[in-house]
Structure formats: C-alpha cells, structure tokens
Amino acid sequence: MPLAIVAVALPSACSAPQPVQRDAAHKTPGVAYVIPYGAVPEAELRRAALALADLTHRPVERLGARPLPPDTLSKHCRDGQPGTACPTPSYDASRLLDHTLRGLPDDAFRVVAVTTEPLDTPAHESLIGYARAGERAIVYSARAPGVYLTEAAHRRRVRHIVAHELGHTFSAGHCEKACVMADVVTVADLDHTTEHPCPRHRHAFAAGREMSIDGPGFRADVGAEQMRIGAWDPAVAALQDAVRLDPKNARHRTALGIALMSQGRLLAADDVLRDAALQAPGAPQPYYARAVMYAAGFDPYRASAHLEAGVMRDGDPVRAHRAAGILYQDLLDRPKAAIQHFEAHIRYGGRDPEVIARLVYLLSPTTLTITDPEVIIASWDPERGLMIARAGGR
C-alpha cells in the first residue's frame, strides 16, 4: 500500500511585501484595484472601475495590463499534445485568481481582474466570474455580449457581476431569493435578476465595506489567503499583524503557528501554538497543529498525546476521528490506533468512503490495494478557522 508520507509544505520562494508603517489610531480603508489580463477594451475597464468604486466605497486605481499566464490555461488545454494549439482555449478561473493574489499592493482592499477570454474551472465548464470567501480578488470574463447593449445596460451587467463576486469575498453564499447573490447561468440572465442584495445578505455587504485593511480580521484573512497559495512569507507577516492587533485571539495565534510551521520555522511555530493552547485550553486546533508538526518528524513521540488531546476537545467527532485515523496510519505507522479512530468515525455516524476503504485494508490488507499515493496535508479553513488533516492524491 504505497502511502507517501508528506509533512508540512516547503516554503515558497515568494518574497514578503515591505511592511507599511501606519498610525495605530488611524484605520486605513485601503484601495480597490482593477487589473486587465490581455487586451481588455478601455470601456470595459471604466465600467469595472465605476462598479468597484460604487460597491466598495474606496478609491480605485488601475494596474498595468498583464499577459495571461500559460499555466492558467484550462486543464483540457494543459493536457493536450505538446506543440499543438488548444482547439477551444479557455482559462482556469481558480488558477488566474491565485496568480492575481500573488504580490498584490500592500494597501489592496479588493482587486477586480478582467479578461476577455472564457473562464472555467475543473468543476464548471463555463463561468462568468469567480471569487472565494474571505479573499481579496475576483476575476470575471468581459466577453462580447453578442447583442447590442446600451452603455447603461452594459454598466448594469458589469456592476451585477462585480457585486455578486464581491459578495462571495464578503462570505455571502448563493441565494434563492430576489438577490444579487442569486446564481445565474448566462450573462443574459443578469438582465432578469436584481442587482441588490436581499435583507439577509445586506448585512454581509455592509460589514464587508466597513472593513479596514488595518483590522485584525482583515489581516487574518490575508494570512489565510496567502497560506492557501503557498506564499508563506506574506502569510506570516499578515498573521503577525493579526496577533499584534488582537493578542487574545487564539484562532489568529493558531493560524500564525501553522504559517510558521509551513515556512519551516518549527521552533517558533511550537512556541506560538503552545501559547494558543494556553489562551484557549478547550480549543482543539492548537493540539491538531502540533500533532501534525510532531508527526511529520519534528518530534514523532509527542504527536500521539497532542492528537488525542485535540480529538477530546473537538466538537465534531466524525471529522476528528477521521483526521486522527489518517495521521496514525500514514504518519505514525500505528495501524491499531488508526483502526480505533476509523471505527469511532463510523460509530458517530460518519460514512466517509475513504475511511471505510482504509478500515477494510487495515482489517484485511489482502482485500484492497491502493495504488495512488496519499498525501497528508495541514490546512486552515478560513470560514471555520480549523486545523484539519486530510488525504488526497498528489
């Protein structure tokens, strides 16, 4: 059963942004930016800027045009024969968003990336726009509308797209009511839906607009965003800001410990995570983080105690026993302990197919062969603030 043991991700080569000296008493609202990818008509950039200014209440600046990076081509194009043109070129919105998030100006509140090329993701064949909760950038495709539109109608469409995707960055999900967060399939559908948030989502928009880039929550979101793309240096810098601004917040401190761990600064990470556990003795996250770090080779003999302490404190036993079983099986090579946790996962109502497959293998190894290597990774969920362990293909 070729299970590859992979510890904490290695630090990225991405350099940290220069720190900005700010007056602690002054809350900086930040700047909204527009970034064109490829040849985007001037009129479209003006529409995006107008929408962004109206929706964020921030000054808007335009950055220079950027070429579409080759590695953001859609998967069906990247997997084609070398040297052959992609028959229907499109670009992976998630990869383009990741590219946009690298090296943003230090004062960036939100960024709108615009392209005229079609967008998709592995899960969606065609997208109008794309954004993630808690992150600063959105991307949308300004393809020709196909029919004549007045300038007012065109501006309304762009405003609707930008508002919808900004709503996602403010952690608003899709809505089934008359709301700008209603999901649409085609650009033409925008003409038949409202461009305003419903009462339930109005609060998310208001709270999002009120954020300061100096606030601890905003800095923590930047840290989580940069960790997700593997930019460890700016992630650590942002989370250090969050801890400095809100020193009693154990979630920020735990996230900083995870970022330091990912950066390779294990002793510093251990100190920060120990402080987080002292601050929030009932929280499982610091214990999970230390268990992953120890199990990955820092101090394997101490991993089990911290892992069990995290499981004991976790309010979600289904997730907790799944994570513990995987760590015991893949990193600590303790199959009996893994079996106990996998059985507990099922006993608490969990039916994860991977857990069941692993349990079958451990109970009767000859009945199952797993040929794809599995990877243990540690990650931070920006919405729940949890340190989790999961398995997936390389």
Buried (B, 14 or more C-beta within 10 A) or exposed (E): BEBEBBBBBEBBEBEBBEEEEBEEEEBBBBBBBBBBBEEBEEEBBBBBBBBBBEBBEBBBBBBEEBEBEEEBBBEBBEEEEEEEEEEEEBBBBBBBBBBBBBEBEBBBBBBBBBBBBBBBBEEEEEBBBBBBBBBBBBBBBBBEEEEEBEEEBBBBBBBBBBBBBBBBBBBBEEBEEEBBBBEBEEBEEBEEBBBEBBEEBBEBBEEBBEBBBBBBBBBBBBBBBBBBBBBBBBBBBBBBBBBEBBEEBBBBBBBBBBBBBBBEBBEBBBEBBBBBBEBBEEBBBBBBBBBBBBBBEBBEEBBBEBBBBBBEBBEBBBBBBBBBBBBBBBBBEBBEBBBBBBBBBBEBEBEBEBBBEBBEBBEEEEEBEEEEBBBBBBBBEBEEBBBBBBBEEE
